[in-house]
Amino acid sequence: MSNPAVSPKNRLKNPATIVPEAMAPLQALGQVLGQAKGDSGRTLSLAMMRASQLNGCAMCLNWQGARQAGETDERLFALSVWRESTVFSAPERAALALAESMTRLSDRPDPVPDSVWEEVARHFHERDLALLVLGISTINLYNRINVTTHQVAQEWDASAAKEWSARNKD
């Protein structure tokens, strides 16, 4: 017996297109996060993808962008089981642990244990660590918006972006 195709439907257009004054600060934050380059940038991308996996936000899983940044299928497929995988470096593992702690704040009495913080701080300079915290926080915001409103990636790509662009041509 075959399963019928799922046809996700938005509950609400993307809130940042309904409240356009929210879009500019979100885009500015995205540009700042884009300053993370090289290993730090790839690690930030992995941490943000892991948070999106935990939150069930398919729209924020940027597999294509990760591949373009040099990620392999092996590493992307292993992301959800990173603890059992040998393909991630110590800094990446520390960032993934931080992403999980920051994303699942209510799962334990000490949401971000000192051991998680100390390990990630051992691997990243202050600015990269700040970008990591900002990036994980930001993707959690996007995840919560998208999951709550049932944003569909293809619809956002095709219509919301055009609407935003048309609204802001001047």
N, C-alpha and C positions, 0 to 999 in steps of 0.2 A: 504494500500500500504506500503510495507516495504522499508526501506532505504537501499541502498547498503552499504556494509562495506567500511569504509574509510581505505585506504592503504597509510599511510604517507610514504614519501620517502625523504631521505636526499638530500639536495642540494650540500653538501660538506661533506667529512669526518670531524670528529671533528678536528677543527683547531689545537688543542694541540697535535694531533697525526701527523699532517702535519708539524708543527713547534715544534719538540720534546723538544727543549730547553725551551719551555714555560711550559711544563708539570711539571717539578720538582718544580718550584716556586709555581705553583698552588697547587700541592700536599702538599708542606710544609705549605702553608697557611691553607689548610684543616686540617692538623695535629694540628696546633696551635688552630684552632677553636674547634677541638675535645677536647681541654683541659677544655672547659666549661662542668662542671659536675653537677649532681643533678638538682635542680630547675632552676638554671641558664642555664644549658645545654638544658633542655626541653623547656625553654622559648626561647632560641636562635633558636632551631629547629622550634618552632611555628612561630616565626617572619620570618624566612627564607622561610617557607612554604607559609606564607601569601604573601610575595613578589612574590613568584613563581606563586601563583594564580593570582595576579594582572597583572603579565607579560604574563600570558598564557603559562607557561612553564611546560608542563606535565612531562617532563623528570626529573625535579627537585622536584617534589612532592613526597617525600619519606614517603609514608603512612606506609609501612612495618617497616621502621626504627623507625618511631614515635611510632608505636604500641609496638615494642620491647623495646623502652625506657619507656614504661608504659602509653602512651597516650591511651585514650578510644575512641571508635568509636563516642560516643556522642560529645566529644570535637573536634575531627577531622572534623566531619560533621558540627559543628557549627563555624568552623574557618572563613569561608567566611562571616559570619554574626555575628562576635564576638561582635560588638557594641550592638546588640539586645539580646545577650546571657548572661546568669548568671553563666556559667560554668568556666569563666576565672577570675583569681585573679587580684588584682590591679596591681602588677608588670607585669603580662602577658599582661594586657590591655595597659599599658604604652609602653611595647615593641612592641605590635602590632600597636599602633598609630605611633610609630617611624618608624617601617617598612613601613607603608603606606606613611608617609611623605617622607622618603628617596627614595622610589620607584617612587613616583609620583612628582618629583621635579618641573616639569613645570606646574602643575595644579593650582598653586596659587602664588601670589606675594612673600609671605614669605614661602618658601617650607617646612622648619622645624621650625615652630613657637616656640618661647620661652616657651610657655605653654606646648607643647609636650616635649621639651627638659627637662624642669624643672621637669616634672612629672616622666620621665624615670630616670633622675639623682637622684631623691628622693628615688628610689627603688633599685638602683644598685650601688655597690662599683665601683671605677674607673676602675679596670681591667675587671670586668664583663661588664661594660658599653662599654669599648673599644672593647671587644670581640663581643658585640652586634652590634656595628657600623661596625666593620670589617666583621662580618658574613653577615649582610644585604647588605653591599657593594659587597661582594664576590658573593653572590647568584644573585644579579642583573647582575654582569658580566656574570656568567654562563647562566642566563636566556637569556640575549641578544645574546650570542653566539648560544645557542641552538635554540632559536626562529628564528633567522636570517638564520641559516643553516638547519633548519628543522631536528634537531637531533631526532632520534627515539630511545627511551630508550632501547627497546629490541635489536636493532642493536648495540648500544653502548655496552651494557652488553655482547653481544655475540662475536662481532668481534673486536671492537676498543680496548677493554681491552686486548684481546689475542694478538693483533698486538703490543700494547704498551709493554706488558710483553715480547714478543719474541724479540723485538727490544732492550730491556734493560736487557737481561739476564747476560751479561758480567759484 
